[in-house]
């Protein structure tokens, strides 16, 4: 089963300067461990919302809005796609990911199973 973890951050409370070199080193070790275990399929951080664009369709009308988005307190700051035997296993890997960040970060990860197409 594949799961996507959507990493939600509050950009206004992120540590100034972003991730520390120590966090990046610890994250690299975890990513390496997950890759060697065959669990991690893909992961990446996303650029700040100030550089984002939203495309919205409502009632047949399209609108395009450039960031930053003042009304949003929480933004998707990254993602991870993992291959796990169960949702519980995916959640355990997500907990390890969050623990690496330490006390200065305020992060929420939404773990959702990827819909797999039925084979004929």
Secondary structure, 3 states (H helix, E strand, C coil): CEEEEEEEECHHHCCCCCCCHHHHHHHHHHHHHHHHCCCEEEEEECCCHHHCEEEEEECCEEEEEECCCCCCCCEEEEEEEEECCCHHHHHHHHHHHHHHHCCCCCEEEEEEECCCCCCC
